[in-house]
Amino acid sequence: MRDNKSSRTNNSAKPKNPSRIFATNRRATYDFNIIESFEAGVVLHGTEIKSIRDGNVNLREAFARSIKSEIWLYGMHIAPYRHGNVSNHDPIRPRKLLLHRGQIEELKSQGKRKGLTIVPLRLYIRGRFVKVVVALAKGKRRYDKRQALIKAEVERDIQRELHSR
């Protein structure tokens, strides 16, 4: 009798997929000064993970809020799964974030300070879990944004000069 062990593949020998970013909130770095960031898990329902893997997620209008001893993410749009049925999810429902208790307390206390908010920066999948990087941020004024644009333009000009030589 022939042993089929040699024809089987060993799952542990396969390299694990690195984190793949599915959504970024580039507007957040333009509108806010990032103070501190945290990585959090996201509680999902039904077909939401399949829709995220298809790339149908948007973080542009999303923000997080502390309710009791939990952090909830509002405004993150996950489009309904196209092969789903009547049990498809609500695209803009609030989603609970999974953080350590100390991180939740820090976000709660800092979030109560005037002018600070919690915004998501990136959404990605690590292994089989969906992770989101949320940041404690302070809103920029209009002149701050202009200064940031001028600084970026000057840096681009410098880089262009260095590469042209």
C-alpha positions in Angstrom: 0.0 0.0 0.0 1.4 3.4 -1.0 1.7 6.2 1.6 0.2 9.5 0.4 2.0 11.6 2.9 4.6 12.8 0.4 1.9 14.1 -2.0 0.2 16.2 0.8 1.1 19.8 1.3 2.2 21.0 4.7 0.1 24.1 5.6 2.7 25.2 8.2 5.4 25.4 5.5 3.5 27.9 3.4 4.5 31.5 4.0 1.7 33.5 5.7 0.2 36.3 3.7 1.5 39.7 4.8 -1.0 42.3 5.9 -2.9 43.7 2.9 -4.3 47.2 3.2 -7.9 47.4 1.8 -8.7 51.0 2.7 -6.8 54.1 3.8 -8.1 57.4 5.0 -5.7 59.9 3.3 -8.1 62.8 4.1 -7.5 62.2 7.9 -3.8 63.1 7.7 -4.7 66.2 5.7 -7.5 67.4 8.1 -5.9 66.3 11.4 -2.7 66.3 13.3 -2.2 62.7 14.4 -1.2 62.5 18.1 -1.2 58.7 18.8 -2.4 55.6 17.0 -3.8 52.2 18.1 -4.5 49.0 16.3 -7.9 47.5 16.9 -9.9 44.6 15.8 -13.4 45.1 14.2 -16.5 43.1 14.9 -18.1 42.2 11.6 -21.4 40.4 10.7 -22.3 38.1 7.8 -21.0 39.1 4.4 -19.0 42.1 5.5 -15.6 40.3 5.4 -16.3 39.1 1.8 -17.2 42.6 0.7 -14.0 44.0 2.4 -11.9 41.4 0.6 -13.4 42.6 -2.7 -12.2 46.1 -1.7 -15.7 47.6 -1.3 -14.9 49.7 1.9 -14.6 53.4 2.4 -13.2 55.2 5.5 -13.5 58.8 4.4 -16.4 59.9 6.6 -15.6 57.5 9.5 -15.0 58.4 13.1 -15.0 56.6 16.4 -16.9 57.4 19.6 -16.7 56.1 23.1 -20.0 54.7 24.6 -19.8 53.4 28.1 -16.7 51.2 28.2 -16.6 50.5 24.4 -15.3 52.2 21.3 -17.6 52.2 18.3 -16.7 53.1 14.7 -19.3 55.2 12.8 -19.6 56.1 9.2 -17.4 53.3 7.7 -19.1 52.2 4.5 -18.9 48.6 3.6 -20.9 48.0 0.4 -23.3 45.1 0.4 -21.8 41.9 -0.9 -22.8 41.4 -4.6 -23.4 37.7 -4.3 -25.2 38.1 -1.0 -28.9 37.5 -0.4 -31.6 39.1 1.8 -29.4 38.7 4.8 -26.8 41.2 3.5 -25.5 43.7 6.1 -26.4 47.4 6.5 -23.6 49.3 4.8 -23.2 52.1 7.4 -24.0 50.4 10.7 -21.9 51.2 13.7 -19.1 48.6 14.3 -17.5 47.7 17.6 -13.8 48.0 17.9 -11.8 45.5 20.0 -9.1 47.1 22.1 -7.4 46.4 25.4 -9.0 48.0 28.5 -6.1 50.4 29.0 -6.3 51.6 25.4 -10.1 52.1 25.7 -9.6 54.2 28.9 -6.9 56.3 27.3 -9.0 56.9 24.2 -12.0 57.8 26.4 -10.1 60.2 28.6 -8.3 61.9 25.7 -11.4 61.9 23.5 -13.2 64.1 26.0 -10.6 66.8 25.7 -11.7 69.7 23.5 -10.7 69.5 19.9 -9.6 65.8 20.0 -11.3 63.1 18.0 -10.7 59.4 17.1 -10.4 58.8 13.4 -9.5 55.6 11.4 -6.4 55.7 9.3 -6.1 52.2 7.6 -8.1 49.0 7.4 -6.4 45.8 6.6 -6.5 42.0 7.1 -3.9 40.3 9.2 -4.2 36.5 9.1 -8.0 36.0 9.3 -8.8 39.1 11.3 -9.8 42.6 10.1 -7.8 45.3 11.8 -8.2 49.0 11.8 -5.6 51.6 12.9 -7.4 54.4 14.8 -5.7 57.6 15.8 -6.3 60.2 18.4 -6.2 63.4 16.4 -6.6 67.2 16.7 -8.3 69.1 13.8 -6.1 71.4 11.7 -7.1 75.0 11.0 -7.2 76.3 7.4 -3.9 78.0 7.7 -2.3 74.8 9.0 -3.4 73.0 5.9 -2.0 75.7 3.7 1.4 75.5 5.5 1.4 71.7 5.1 0.7 72.1 1.3 3.5 74.7 1.0 5.9 72.4 2.9 5.1 69.4 0.7 5.5 71.4 -2.4 9.0 72.7 -1.3 10.0 69.1 -0.4 8.9 67.9 -3.9 10.9 70.6 -5.6 14.0 69.7 -3.6 13.6 66.0 -4.5 13.1 66.9 -8.1 16.4 68.9 -8.1 18.3 66.1 -6.4 17.1 63.5 -8.9 17.7 65.6 -12.0 21.4 65.9 -11.2 
